[in-house]
Amino acid sequence: MDIPSRWQRPPEYFKVKDVEDVNGEDYTSFTLSGNFKHNGFAFIPEIIFDNSNSQVFLKHDLVTPKKNAAQFSLALVYSF
């Protein structure tokens, strides 16, 4: 198994356009993505951290708003 991983992706910045009297919101996203290989398999974990200037994300109760969120995903790819 190749233990050294390549963590990649620079931070991303998003802004929703301001329209008339409505101010657009700012989003910042930071993603950590690795790539581990073993035989014909590639394991690709990703951790994503999102942040906003206003409360646009929801807590675990799906009711209470908050300014940040985090996600995790894992991809398994087989090459032959």
N, C-alpha and C positions, 0 to 999 in steps of 0.2 A: 504494500500500500504506500503510495506517495504521500507522506505526511506533510511536507511543505505545501502550504496553500498559497494561492495568489488572491489576496483580498484587494478588491478593486472598486471602482466607481467614485467619482468626485461628488461632493454635495450638489444638490439641485435646488434651484430657486424658481418658484412659480408665482405669478401675480395675475389675479383676475382683473381685467380692465375696468377702470373707473367709468361709470356711465352717469351722466348728468349729476344728480345730487347723491348718488349711491357710490360709496367708496369700495373699490375692489379689495379683496383680501390677499394677504401674502402667505405663501407656504414655503417652507424649507424642508427638504427631504434628504436624509443621509442613509445610504445603503451599504451594508457590508456583505460581500458576496465571495464565497470561497469555491474552490474546485479541487476535490480530492479524487485521485484515480486509483483503481485497483482492478487488475486484469482488464476486462472489457467494460467495467462499470465506471461511471463518473458520478460522484455525489456532490451536489451543488447546493449548499445551504445559503440562505439569504436572511438577513435581519434588516428591517427597514424602520427608521425612526422619522416620524413626521411631526412638524411643528407649525403652528399658525399664529397670527397676531390676534385672532379672536377664537372664541370657543365653537369650533365647527365639528369636532370629533365627539364621540359618545363614550362614557364609561361602560363597564361591564353590565350595568343594569339597563343599558340602552335608552336611558331617559336623561341622565345628568350629563350636561355638556362639559368638555374640557378642551384645552389648547393643544394637546399632543396625543400621539398614538404610536404604537409599535406593532409590527407584524413579523412573523417568522414563517418561512417556507423552506421546503426541502425537495429538490428534484433529484431523481435517480434516472440516469441515462445509460443505456447499454449500447455499445458500438460493436458491430461484428463485421 
